[in-house]
Structures are given as structure tokens and as C-alpha cells.
């Protein structure tokens, strides 16, 4: 009898373990490809293809949120999976079981919107095809016909790896059609009369705006507004708003030293600084995702400084003996299991640049922000703002207190936020204040970028990782009158190799099993380092797959990590690219990662859909 009880208890424990193991994974959306065919009445017949991997074993259904319809109707909704048609359940019942929702779909009517729902049906990789009608998608304005529609709403969980939106018309779109895209890193073009928008990088949401001659479509939806009304809302907080960064309209070479002395002021180096000291304080539990939702314009403005440095200036920090540095691929399956540098994280900037060649300025800003969120020195909140018949959620941050352990460049970045604070009446820093600050201080992004490189060079030389023999320039047109002759020393080569091996260690989640889950403080410090590599989202996911309880014990969450990772890759266009000008970009080109307020199909705030 005792042996039977023992076997029963053992079986019960195994069942519980299996149940909790099933809930430890997260699903993925590989891609969402949308095609909208607009008829002569401005009605769009939409097909969406979702390629996913369903691993959220506690979920029973997928859903897509469409909101802010304002007179638009969604009808004729259908779903198929891997080519097999589903059957409608009307009305859709959220409380049905997994098996009851299997091979079924339905719609939930919401105030001024709908939710399109369907059963997951089987876990693993799936291709779902959604079809529905948007009646109408074209809006008739006083001066133009317009499509201004958010096909993919923000806060879709998880965010898709890639998206595309193709819009066809009953007749090819004319060359005079103006077109813009928002919410993702990518492009939009009019190709042979078809509007095609595709992501080439990170995705936050998917929105297309088209401006066509009045009368192109016989739409039933008329609004007594001019196009400029929507244009102003679209531009606000977008990449298009700052349409010029030209600091020297007279053609003269600007004085790099003007009004920037404070940003080159030397500070004492804390010899006792330890990387783990970043994590001595903990935050209150705020909505991390919302906090980071207001930062794209700041990252855009700050990182644009990267692109305005000329080639000679960038090369001045590269080692003259770079041939001693092996390609990172040569260290495949080699690992370093501890943080490789025990000083301020910003000191590693040049090592990072040497290893991965691409400019990692944005990643260091991410690391600073992660640290401040962890320490609780910044606070996030939201408030609603009414625009016409739509409610727009405005996010803002407040600086609670200045961190006590900031390093040189980190302190400068924090000072910028403090300067932005002076543009407010109540201390609430929104995108508006950040944009105003950048317009008034257009030298600062470049200066901060140079300061990061210069500080890294100085600190690595102090630590004997690098050496630098300066030679006087024959001709100098800036405050730099000397050439750098940087050499990486033996100690620097070791740091370079360990830096690469530590990234390998973070990326290989199977090795994380060596760590104790109780080492949460150490794991959180690893998350900060993952940010400078640009892999924080992947590392967080690996951590939680190995130890699901890390999600509850850590100060970080996946939504916040995913958003900040997206912002690190926000700016890909060059300094003077015409895409920064709304009208100049109206015939296609780069999309804007942010902006597009006041659109139909999904305003900001609230869920965008996912699994539940």
C-alpha cells in the first residue's frame, strides 16, 4: 500500500511538472502578409496570411483587434488553417475550451471596433489565412480621397518578425498618388500601380496612408475635413516631423567646439566601479512597455549623430593593428561565462565596434535605460487626450531622482532628459518636449556620439587595453587637431575575445542551465549586457524557457525588453535622407517607425491581439 502511494505521488508530481512545462513557452509570429483589393466604391477585400509557431499551451485562441472604426464596418470574416476552412461560431464565446474552438472562428463586437477570433487548433507551426471586408476603407475628404488605415495594431503579442501590406485598386494607382507608411522599419512604394509596404527590420505596428485625387473612389464615408487635418496628426511624433537637420545653411563648416564644452568635460574615473553595482536598487512595478513607447523620437534624434560623422573621423578610433583581431565567427562555440569588463559598460563601446563593425550607439542608450528602470529613478504614466472623436493615449516620463552611480556618457544622456524636462510645465516629458529640445540643440546628437567614442578610447587606454600615439594634423577644420593612432594591446585582445565569447554564452541558452535560478541579480546584469549586443529579447526568452520562474523574480518583462530592442534599431536612414520630410517622401521610400496618430482601424493604446 505504501509503495502504491509513493508511485501515485510520483505520478502526480510528474503530471504537475508537465503541465507547468507546457506553459513556459511563448508563441511566435514569423510574418503577417496582408493584401487589400479596393473596389470602385472604396471597399477593401482583405486577405491576411499569418505564419506562426504556437507554443503558448495555456492559450486556446488567436485574435486580432480592430478599433477606432468610426463608421467603417468589418464583415464577411472567415478563417482557414493550412488550407482547411474553419466553421463560424456565432456569437463567439471566449469561455469555450481548446477543443470546442478547434477549427472554428468568430467575431466579437466592441464599442467602435471588433475582435476577429479563431481557435489555435494545433500547436506548432501554422499558417492561418484570414479574409474579411473593410466597408469602406477609403474616406472622402473635402479635397482628396484618403486611405489612412492601421492594418496591424500596436501591442500585438508577440510582435511579428516581418510584415507586408499590398494594396490593389480596381484600376492601377496613378503616379500622383501620395503614400506613407508608419510603425515599422522598412519601405513603401508604388510598383506598377500597386502600393507595397514591407518591413526590413523591427515592427511595432503597420499603417498605410494614401492621398488620391478627389473622386477616385465612390466611397460612402464622407468626412468634412481637409487632408491637412489628418496630415498633422500623422506627422506628430513621426520621423517626418524633423524634416531638416541642416546646421550650416551658409555652407560653412560648423564649429564643432561651439557650446559643447560641457559635453567634453573630464570626470574622475571610479577605479572601484563594478559592473554588478549597476543593480543595487530595485524599482516600483510600473508598466515598462508604456514607458518605452514614448522613446523612439529620442532615439531617432540621438542616433542620427552617428551618421553625420565623416569617414575619416570614424576611422580615427579604429586600431592600426586591426589584423590581430580575429573574426567573431572564429570563436563559434567558445564561451566566456562572466561579464568580461568590470568597469562602466559604456567603456566597451570601441571593443563592441571592433567586434561587430556596425555602430552600436543605440544599444548603449538601451542599457542605460534598462539600468534606470531597474533602479526606479524614472517613472512612467499615461493620460488620455481627446482628438476629435478619438481618444489618444499620451505617454510621459518623470525623473524621480538622479542616479548616484552614473558614468560619464550615461550622465550626459540623463542630462538631456533633464533638459527636456525644462520644456514641460508639469515635469511630464512627452515626445513633444523631446522633439522641441532636439530642434533647439541639433549639435547634441553628434556630440554625444563622439563623446561615447572618445570616452571609450580614454578609459581603455587608461586600463592598458589600448594605446594611442597622437600626431598633429596638417590641416584641421574642427576641434580635433590631432590624429589618433590607436593600437590594441595584448590585454585588449583578450578583452575583445572574451567580449565575443560572452555574447556566445548569452546566445546559447543551453549553457544557462549551469546557473542557479537564485542568481537573479546576476541574470539581470546579464540582461543589461545583452542590450549592448542587441540580443536582449532573445536572451530574456532563453532565460524564461529554461527557468520560467525568472519572469516573476526579475525586474524586467518580455514586453519591455522587446520594445527597447526594437528602438535600438530604429534609425537606419542617413542624416539628410529625404524620408525625414513628409511631403518629399510622399512618392515612397522609408517608412516612419512612429507617428500616424488619428488613423482608422486602431488607435494607440490597448491590446493589438495575439493569443489568449
Helices and strands as residue ranges (DSSP letters): H 2-22, E 28-38, E 44-54, E 61-66, E 73-81, E 84-85, E 87-88, H 98-101, E 104-110, E 113-119, E 124-135, E 138-140, E 144-152, E 156-157, E 162-169, E 178-191, E 194-213, H 227-235, G 261-264, G 275-279, H 288-292, H 296-307, H 311-315, G 322-324, G 328-331, G 345-348, H 349-356, H 361-375, E 378-387, E 390-399, H 408-421, H 431-440, H 444-462, E 466-468, E 471-472, E 482-483, E 486-488, H 490-507, G 509-514, H 520-533, H 536-546, H 550-553, H 558-568, G 578-580, E 589-590, E 609-611
